[in-house]
Amino acid sequence: MKLRKPFALTLALIFSLLVTGCGSTAYFREDQRMTAASSGLTPADALDALFTASPEPLVIELTKTREREDQAKTEQGGLTGLGIGGLFLPLVLEVNALELTEVRPIDRGYAFKAKVKSTVNLIPPIDGKVAGRAVVRDDGTAVLSLDPFYSNWVGIGNVLFWMKYSVEVVDLDALTFSGSYLFRFHGTGNATGSGFYRASLGPPTVAAAE
């Protein structure tokens, strides 16, 4: 009889994750035209200035924000997604940084290799460098995205991971950019997440450089 309440709570959590699609993608939008705060640059010139502002590796620290309209309202921690592993294990994904190397210009933007600094239930997964790109479209919108990549978690979790960020506001004085994000992975675990973020460019941290 005493086991019924914890079991019921676990079932309720699993049901709520399933109902919400293992997280939410509702906050992600990629139709917001990029603006360059205080510089007056075009979206293409702002992206160029951002990707040439620092030497490699270009480390992008990610912070979750409460809303699009005021990116100064930050929350603690990185960017999150929720999901389920196997039949019943709740998963909390958190992405804290990207480390970009092999940065090179391409048509309308830059291509690069990225190392993702993240945890799932506080444990870092194992994944290698991932191909990605940041581009400005004809309508002035900009997106930073990573190609789908394989990730392994504690030897038993094997998933394919998708990641995308809209780049809506660039501040070259502060070396920051902001917008909305979308995560999704599928495999032995399934999770999604979206929200708003602010990214800061800085030197490599010890954790990011490992």
Buried (B, 14 or more C-beta within 10 A) or exposed (E): EEEEEEEEEEEEBBEEBEEEBBBBBEBBBBEBEBBBBEBEBEBBBBBBBBBEEBEEBBBBBBBBBEEBEEBEEBBEEBBBBBBBBEEEBBBBBBBBBBBBEEBEEEEBBBBBBBBBBBBBBEEBBEBEBBBBBBBBBEEEBBBBBBEBBBBBBEEEBEBEBBBBBBBBBBBBEEBBBBBBBBBBBBBBBBBBBBBBBBBBBBEBBEEBEE
